[in-house]
Amino acid sequence: MAEEKKAQSAGVWPTVKPFVNGGASGMLATCVIQPIDMIKVRIQLGQGSAATVTKNMLREEGVGAFYKGLSAGLLRQATYTTARLGSFKMLTNKAIEANDGKPLPLYQKALCGLTAGAIGASFGSPADLALIRMQADATLPVAQRRNYTNAFHALYRIVADEGVLALWKGAGPTVVRAMALNMGMLASYDQSVEFCKDSLGLGEAATVLGASTVSGFFAAACSLPFDYVKTQIQKMQPDASGKYPYSGSLDCAMKTLKAGGPFKFYTGFPVYCVRIAPHVMMTWIFLNQIQKAEKKIGL
């Protein structure tokens, strides 16, 4: 009986390990990146440059403002990153098995990344909505502020005030943005690891650093237009007649394109890149360290 339980346990851990590792690495990275993410959201909401936003936040709200929404950010990583990195690992493992153990071509990695992004975003959309609202709350008139105290209070209020389905408000652009981000992030990382090891002959540390840098850049470049639309949809408020400024993500994209041209979608790109790239890099670095620690203790 003991041997049977041990066998079952041994079979469970390899299955859940990619999900546990992915969530843990994403949460650790979020703790470091949260202030930059806060600035990025304020820039997208039209509050000025990175320097202006930072100065105003420090003067008017204090240092704590940079960590507003941290609980929602951690909850988002616990759902979104757990699901996307875990499912990506499972999908690529299955694809490699089907490919007789040979490395996957880039297009197959991209497809695995797209799928993993959609899965992760579906799980993480409620926490993502709570995070955006908490970060944007201080930019609203006092009468319109929601004053959420933490992520769970935000989720409770959203359900109580707007219904359960409101938790997935903006889920369409969230999923599309996640698919674009993960296609850039996951496929480029795996491809860069192979290139750094096989073609350049780099060691483990240099490989992880180089591949994570490439991964971070492509994640930002692929996802910012979708992130911009997602943010506009999630933070919009109805006017006096109850009408919203956008009927959906496509309407938002078309109105944005007409009003500001294609570069409007890249508003705040330097800060967004600074926010996304280090988060991606640290996620991979933390993941690598977690995996090394697990090997040392025999997990």
Residue pairs with C-beta under 8 A, 6 or more apart in sequence:
13 299
16 86
17 294
17 299
18 85
18 86
18 89
18 90
19 82
19 83
19 85
19 86
19 87
20 82
20 86
21 85
21 86
21 287
21 290
21 291
21 294
22 81
22 82
22 83
22 84
22 85
22 86
22 89
22 287
23 77
23 78
23 79
23 81
23 82
23 85
23 86
24 286
24 290
25 81
25 85
25 282
25 283
25 284
25 286
25 287
25 290
26 77
26 78
26 80
26 81
26 82
26 85
26 283
27 74
27 77
27 78
27 81
28 282
28 286
29 77
29 278
29 279
29 282
29 283
29 286
30 37
30 70
30 73
30 74
30 76
30 77
30 279
31 70
31 74
32 278
32 279
32 282
33 275
33 278
33 279
33 282
34 66
34 67
34 69
34 70
34 73
35 66
35 67
36 271
36 274
36 275
36 278
37 73
37 135
37 275
37 279
38 57
38 65
38 66
38 67
38 68
38 69
38 135
39 50
39 53
39 54
39 57
39 66
39 271
39 275
40 268
40 271
40 272
40 275
41 132
41 135
41 136
41 231
42 53
42 57
42 135
42 139
43 49
43 50
43 53
43 267
43 268
43 271
44 227
44 228
44 231
44 232
44 267
44 268
45 136
45 139
45 231
45 235
47 53
47 56
47 139
48 56
50 268
50 270
50 271
57 65
57 66
58 65
61 138
65 138
68 134
68 135
68 137
68 138
69 130
69 131
69 134
69 135
69 151
71 150
71 151
71 152
72 127
72 128
72 130
72 131
72 134
72 150
72 151
72 154
73 131
74 151
75 127
75 130
75 151
75 152
76 124
76 127
76 128
76 130
76 131
78 127
79 120
79 123
79 124
79 126
79 127
80 120
80 121
80 123
80 124
80 127
80 128
80 178
81 120
81 124
81 283
82 120
82 123
83 116
83 119
83 120
83 122
83 123
83 124
84 116
84 117
84 119
84 120
84 121
84 178
84 182
84 186
85 116
85 120
85 283
85 287
87 115
87 116
87 119
87 120
88 112
88 113
88 116
88 182
88 186
91 112
91 115
91 116
92 104
92 109
92 112
92 190
95 104
95 108
95 112
96 102
96 103
96 104
99 108
103 194
104 112
104 190
106 187
106 191
109 186
109 187
109 190
109 191
110 183
110 187
112 186
112 187
113 179
113 182
113 183
113 184
113 185
113 186
113 187
114 179
114 182
114 183
116 182
116 186
117 175
117 178
117 179
117 180
117 181
117 182
117 183
117 186
118 175
118 178
118 179
120 178
120 182
121 128
121 171
121 174
121 175
121 177
121 178
121 179
122 171
122 175
124 174
124 178
125 167
125 168
125 170
125 171
125 174
125 175
126 155
126 158
126 167
126 168
127 151
127 155
128 174
128 234
129 158
129 167
129 168
129 169
129 170
129 174
129 234
130 148
130 151
130 154
130 155
130 158
131 151
132 230
132 231
132 234
132 235
133 146
133 148
133 154
133 158
133 234
133 235
134 148
134 151
134 154
136 235
137 145
137 146
137 147
137 148
138 145
140 146
140 237
144 237
146 154
146 157
148 154
148 157
155 167
158 166
158 167
159 166
159 167
162 169
169 233
169 234
170 230
170 233
170 234
170 249
172 248
172 249
173 226
173 229
173 230
173 233
173 249
173 252
174 230
174 234
176 226
176 249
177 223
177 226
177 227
177 229
177 230
178 223
180 222
180 223
180 226
181 219
181 222
181 223
181 226
181 227
181 276
182 219
183 222
184 215
184 218
184 219
184 220
184 221
184 222
184 223
185 215
185 216
185 218
185 219
185 280
186 215
188 211
188 214
188 215
188 218
188 219
189 211
189 212
189 214
189 215
189 284
192 210
192 211
192 214
192 215
193 207
193 208
193 211
196 202
196 206
196 207
196 210
196 211
197 207
202 210
204 288
208 284
208 285
208 288
209 281
209 285
211 284
212 280
212 281
212 282
212 283
212 284
212 285
213 277
213 281
215 280
215 281
215 284
216 273
216 276
216 277
216 278
216 279
216 280
216 281
217 273
217 277
219 276
219 277
219 280
220 269
220 272
220 273
220 276
220 277
221 273
223 276
224 265
224 266
224 268
224 269
224 272
224 273
224 276
225 253
225 265
225 266
227 272
228 256
228 264
228 265
228 266
228 267
229 249
229 252
229 253
229 256
229 265
230 249
232 246
232 252
232 256
233 246
233 248
233 249
233 252
236 244
236 245
236 246
237 244
238 244
239 245
246 252
246 255
253 265
256 264
256 265
257 264
257 265
260 267
